[in-house]
Amino acid sequence: MNTDQHGQQLSILDVPFQPPTSHQAQRLFHGRSHVHKGYEHVAIDWLSPVLLITLYKVVAASELKQLAEQLFSAVSECTSVQVQYRYEQTGPIELLMGDACTETTVEENGLKYQISLGRARNTGLFLDMINGRQWVKDNAQGTRVLNLFSYTCAFSVTAIANDAASVFNIDMSRPSLAIGRDNHRLNDHDTGKVKFDSLDIFKSFGRIKKNGPYDLLICDPPSFQKGSVDIKRDYKKIIRRIPEFMNPNSLLMLCLNSPDLDAEFLKKTVADECADCHYLSEIFPPTIFKNAVEEQGLKVLIYRYKG
């Protein structure tokens, strides 16, 4: 068991879990925000019909089983409770109650996304980015979109659904891009407007430029990937290329996921590398993701490139 700041024992059974408000994919408890002291190692997601518990350190098996029973009883639409052990290297997933389910299709704001459970460490949709996807929805119409580090192309799905002229998705992972293509098909999209390219972005600036120029840039890089990305070192390499990639008066959505780098790091990088980028606003994640130490949470900054 954990203990709180007063030395009292805490049980995972007392996690202040809130049942889902709809059938849409959503985070139900976010311990890593550090708002609920003693539960920083727990997250719970609703990926209909699956409730997924994510653990970042060991929990007693007996308590975990009881938590699964509580969750299963609390959500009538749930047919499967699973746990992912993120503290283990491969992040394995185990069925705790109900039906085995390795894939499901979830909805968010009327769009469908494929979710995989157990295939990789991540499920295929980052729930903290829903407000970023809403911003893309509001700004994509008629634009040529460049989607860097596109993963399973959720931004692309949102853009095409809201009448983007085209989207160029780039990610090193072919399997992720394949899921991205499937996500477009799930939504009956014209994939002729969408391009998927498995590239090392930092070795492919010429190819990116050749397919441009673009009207909207989405850049959502990982913080670190051994041998390919160290965003503290590498973000500036992308920012300084903006004049080559983007049309005048284009919009930029620049994301930063590192808990060790704050929004000021990104603002300074933009100011140093591309003075024609003008800061407009910041997009914050849903309230449940609000971090007790704001600098450690997701940062999403909106800029306009004047050109």
C-alpha positions as CSV (number, residue, x, y, z in Angstrom):
1,M,0.0,0.0,0.0
2,N,1.0,3.6,-0.5
3,T,0.8,6.2,2.2
4,D,-0.5,9.8,2.1
5,Q,1.4,12.9,3.3
6,H,0.2,12.1,6.9
7,G,1.6,8.5,6.8
8,Q,-1.9,7.0,6.4
9,Q,-2.2,3.9,4.3
10,L,-3.9,4.3,0.9
11,S,-5.6,1.5,-0.9
12,I,-6.0,1.4,-4.7
13,L,-9.7,0.5,-4.0
14,D,-10.2,4.1,-2.8
15,V,-9.1,5.7,-6.1
16,P,-11.6,8.5,-6.8
17,F,-12.8,7.0,-10.1
18,Q,-15.6,8.7,-11.9
19,P,-17.8,6.5,-14.3
20,P,-17.8,7.5,-17.9
21,T,-20.1,10.4,-18.9
22,S,-20.8,8.9,-22.4
23,H,-19.7,6.0,-24.6
24,Q,-16.9,8.2,-26.0
25,A,-13.3,7.4,-25.2
26,Q,-12.1,9.2,-22.1
27,R,-9.7,9.2,-19.1
28,L,-11.6,8.4,-15.9
29,F,-8.8,8.8,-13.4
30,H,-5.4,10.4,-13.9
31,G,-3.1,9.8,-11.0
32,R,0.0,11.1,-12.8
33,S,-1.3,14.6,-12.5
34,H,-0.1,14.5,-8.9
35,V,-3.4,16.0,-7.8
36,H,-4.4,12.9,-5.9
37,K,-1.5,12.2,-3.6
38,G,-0.6,8.6,-3.2
39,Y,-2.2,7.5,-6.5
40,E,0.4,8.9,-9.0
41,H,0.9,5.3,-10.2
42,V,-2.6,4.8,-11.5
43,A,-4.7,5.8,-14.5
44,I,-8.0,4.4,-15.7
45,D,-9.4,4.8,-19.2
46,W,-12.8,4.0,-20.8
47,L,-12.2,2.5,-24.3
48,S,-15.7,1.1,-24.8
49,P,-16.4,-1.7,-24.0
50,V,-13.0,-1.9,-22.1
51,L,-12.0,-0.3,-18.9
52,L,-8.2,-0.2,-18.9
53,I,-6.2,0.3,-15.7
54,T,-2.7,1.5,-16.2
55,L,-0.1,0.9,-13.4
56,Y,3.3,2.6,-13.2
57,K,4.4,0.5,-10.2
58,V,3.5,-2.8,-8.5
59,V,0.1,-3.2,-6.8
60,A,-1.0,-6.2,-4.8
61,A,-2.8,-8.7,-7.0
62,S,-5.6,-9.1,-4.5
63,E,-6.3,-5.3,-4.5
64,L,-6.1,-5.2,-8.2
65,K,-8.7,-7.9,-8.6
66,Q,-11.0,-6.1,-6.2
67,L,-10.6,-2.9,-8.1
68,A,-11.5,-4.7,-11.3
69,E,-14.7,-6.0,-9.7
70,Q,-15.6,-2.5,-8.5
71,L,-15.1,-1.0,-12.0
72,F,-16.9,-3.9,-13.7
73,S,-19.9,-3.3,-11.4
74,A,-19.9,0.5,-11.8
75,V,-20.1,0.6,-15.6
76,S,-22.9,-1.4,-17.0
77,E,-21.6,-1.2,-20.6
78,C,-18.2,-2.6,-19.7
79,T,-17.5,-6.2,-20.9
80,S,-13.8,-6.3,-20.1
81,V,-11.5,-5.0,-17.4
82,Q,-7.8,-5.1,-18.3
83,V,-4.6,-3.8,-16.7
84,Q,-1.4,-2.6,-18.4
85,Y,1.8,-2.9,-16.4
86,R,3.7,0.2,-17.7
87,Y,6.5,-0.3,-15.2
88,E,7.5,-3.4,-17.2
89,Q,9.6,-2.9,-20.3
90,T,7.1,-4.0,-22.9
91,G,4.1,-2.7,-21.0
92,P,2.2,-6.0,-21.1
93,I,-1.6,-6.1,-20.8
94,E,-3.5,-8.7,-18.7
95,L,-7.3,-9.5,-18.6
96,L,-8.7,-9.1,-15.1
97,M,-12.4,-9.6,-15.7
98,G,-14.9,-10.3,-18.5
99,D,-14.2,-11.0,-22.1
100,A,-10.8,-11.0,-23.8
101,C,-10.6,-8.0,-26.1
102,T,-7.4,-7.1,-28.0
103,E,-9.0,-4.6,-30.4
104,T,-11.9,-2.2,-30.3
105,T,-13.2,0.8,-32.1
106,V,-13.8,3.9,-30.0
107,E,-15.6,7.2,-30.8
108,E,-14.6,10.8,-30.1
109,N,-16.7,13.7,-31.3
110,G,-18.4,11.6,-34.0
111,L,-15.2,10.1,-35.4
112,K,-13.9,6.5,-35.0
113,Y,-10.5,5.3,-34.0
114,Q,-9.0,1.8,-33.8
115,I,-7.6,0.8,-30.4
116,S,-5.2,-2.0,-29.9
117,L,-4.6,-3.6,-26.5
118,G,-1.4,-5.6,-26.0
119,R,0.2,-5.0,-29.3
120,A,2.2,-2.0,-28.2
121,R,2.8,0.2,-25.2
122,N,0.3,2.8,-26.4
123,T,-3.3,2.0,-27.5
124,G,-3.5,4.2,-30.6
125,L,-5.2,7.4,-29.3
126,F,-3.8,9.9,-26.8
127,L,-6.8,11.0,-24.8
128,D,-5.2,14.1,-23.4
129,M,-5.1,15.6,-27.0
130,I,-8.8,15.8,-27.5
131,N,-8.7,19.6,-27.3
132,G,-5.9,19.7,-29.9
133,R,-8.0,17.6,-32.2
134,Q,-10.9,20.0,-31.7
135,W,-8.6,22.9,-32.7
136,V,-7.6,21.0,-35.9
137,K,-11.3,20.5,-36.6
138,D,-11.9,24.2,-36.3
139,N,-9.0,25.2,-38.5
140,A,-8.5,22.5,-41.1
141,Q,-11.1,23.5,-43.8
142,G,-9.5,24.0,-47.2
143,T,-5.9,23.6,-45.9
144,R,-3.0,21.6,-46.9
145,V,-1.9,19.9,-43.7
146,L,1.6,18.7,-42.7
147,N,1.3,16.2,-39.8
148,L,4.7,15.4,-38.3
149,F,5.2,12.5,-35.9
150,S,1.7,11.5,-37.0
151,Y,1.5,8.1,-35.1
152,T,-1.9,6.6,-36.0
153,C,-3.0,9.8,-37.7
154,A,-5.8,11.0,-35.4
155,F,-5.1,14.6,-36.4
156,S,-5.3,13.6,-40.0
157,V,-8.7,11.9,-39.4
158,T,-10.0,15.1,-37.8
159,A,-8.6,17.3,-40.6
160,I,-10.1,15.3,-43.4
161,A,-13.4,14.9,-41.7
162,N,-13.6,18.7,-41.6
163,D,-12.7,19.3,-45.3
164,A,-8.9,19.7,-45.3
165,A,-7.7,19.8,-48.9
166,S,-5.0,17.3,-48.1
167,V,-2.9,15.8,-45.3
168,F,0.7,14.6,-45.5
169,N,1.3,12.2,-42.5
170,I,4.9,11.4,-41.6
171,D,6.1,8.9,-39.0
172,M,8.9,6.4,-38.7
173,S,6.6,3.6,-37.7
174,R,5.0,1.8,-40.6
175,P,2.6,-0.2,-38.4
176,S,1.3,3.1,-36.9
177,L,0.7,4.6,-40.3
178,A,-1.1,1.4,-41.3
179,I,-3.5,1.9,-38.4
180,G,-3.8,5.5,-39.5
181,R,-4.9,4.4,-43.0
182,D,-7.4,2.1,-41.3
183,N,-8.7,5.0,-39.1
184,H,-9.5,6.9,-42.3
185,R,-11.3,3.9,-43.8
186,L,-13.3,3.5,-40.5
187,N,-14.6,7.0,-41.2
188,D,-15.3,6.4,-44.9
189,H,-12.7,9.1,-45.9
190,D,-11.3,9.7,-49.4
191,T,-7.8,8.4,-48.8
192,G,-6.8,10.0,-52.1
193,K,-6.5,13.2,-50.1
194,V,-4.2,11.6,-47.6
195,K,-0.5,10.6,-48.0
196,F,1.3,8.3,-45.5
197,D,5.1,8.2,-45.5
198,S,7.4,6.3,-43.2
199,L,10.4,8.6,-42.9
200,D,13.0,9.8,-40.4
201,I,11.9,13.5,-40.4
202,F,15.3,14.8,-39.6
203,K,16.7,13.1,-42.7
204,S,13.8,14.0,-45.0
205,F,13.5,17.8,-44.9
206,G,14.0,17.9,-48.7
207,R,11.1,15.5,-49.3
208,I,8.8,17.3,-46.9
209,K,9.6,20.6,-48.7
210,K,9.0,19.0,-52.1
211,N,5.4,18.0,-51.1
212,G,4.6,21.5,-49.8
213,P,4.0,24.3,-49.2
214,Y,1.4,23.7,-46.4
215,D,-1.2,25.9,-44.7
216,L,-1.3,24.1,-41.3
217,L,1.5,22.3,-39.4
218,I,0.9,19.8,-36.7
219,C,4.1,18.8,-34.8
220,D,3.6,16.4,-31.9
221,P,7.0,14.8,-31.3
222,P,8.0,12.2,-28.7
223,S,10.2,13.5,-26.0
224,F,12.9,10.9,-26.7
225,Q,13.4,7.9,-28.9
226,K,16.8,6.2,-28.7
227,G,18.7,6.8,-31.9
228,S,16.2,9.1,-33.5
229,V,14.7,11.8,-31.4
230,D,15.9,13.9,-28.4
231,I,13.4,16.8,-28.6
232,K,15.4,19.1,-26.4
233,R,18.2,18.9,-29.0
234,D,16.0,18.4,-32.1
235,Y,13.0,20.7,-31.9
236,K,15.0,23.6,-33.2
237,K,15.8,21.7,-36.4
238,I,12.1,21.6,-37.3
239,I,11.3,25.2,-36.3
240,R,14.1,26.6,-38.5
241,R,12.6,24.8,-41.5
242,I,9.2,26.4,-41.2
243,P,9.9,29.1,-43.9
244,E,10.7,26.3,-46.3
245,F,7.6,24.2,-45.5
246,M,4.8,26.7,-44.9
247,N,2.8,29.2,-46.8
248,P,2.7,32.8,-45.6
249,N,0.0,33.3,-42.9
250,S,-0.1,29.6,-42.1
251,L,-1.1,28.1,-38.7
252,L,1.2,26.0,-36.5
253,M,0.3,23.7,-33.7
254,L,3.5,22.9,-31.8
255,C,3.2,20.2,-29.0
256,L,5.6,19.3,-26.2
257,N,5.1,16.2,-24.1
258,S,8.3,16.2,-22.0
259,P,7.7,16.6,-18.2
260,D,11.3,18.0,-18.0
261,L,10.7,20.9,-20.5
262,D,8.2,23.7,-20.0
263,A,6.3,25.9,-22.5
264,E,9.0,28.6,-22.1
265,F,11.5,26.2,-23.7
266,L,9.3,25.9,-26.8
267,K,8.6,29.6,-26.9
268,K,12.3,30.4,-26.7
269,T,13.1,27.8,-29.4
270,V,10.5,29.4,-31.8
271,A,11.8,32.9,-31.1
272,D,15.4,31.9,-31.7
273,E,14.8,29.9,-34.8
274,C,11.9,31.5,-36.7
275,A,11.2,35.1,-35.8
276,D,8.3,35.3,-38.3
277,C,6.3,32.9,-36.1
278,H,3.9,34.9,-33.9
279,Y,2.4,33.3,-30.8
280,L,-1.4,33.2,-30.7
281,S,-2.6,31.0,-27.8
282,E,-2.1,27.8,-25.8
283,I,-4.5,24.8,-25.8
284,F,-4.9,23.1,-22.5
285,P,-5.9,19.4,-22.0
286,P,-9.2,18.4,-20.4
287,T,-9.5,19.2,-16.7
288,I,-8.9,15.6,-15.6
289,F,-5.3,15.9,-17.1
290,K,-4.5,19.2,-15.3
291,N,-1.2,18.7,-13.6
292,A,-0.4,19.9,-10.1
293,V,2.9,21.1,-11.5
294,E,1.7,22.8,-14.7
295,E,5.1,22.7,-16.4
296,Q,5.1,18.9,-16.3
297,G,1.9,18.5,-18.3
298,L,1.2,18.5,-22.0
299,K,2.0,21.8,-23.7
300,V,0.3,22.8,-27.0
301,L,1.1,26.2,-28.5
302,I,-0.5,27.9,-31.5
303,Y,1.5,30.2,-33.8
304,R,0.9,32.0,-37.0
305,Y,3.8,32.0,-39.5
306,K,3.7,35.4,-41.2
307,G,6.2,34.6,-43.9
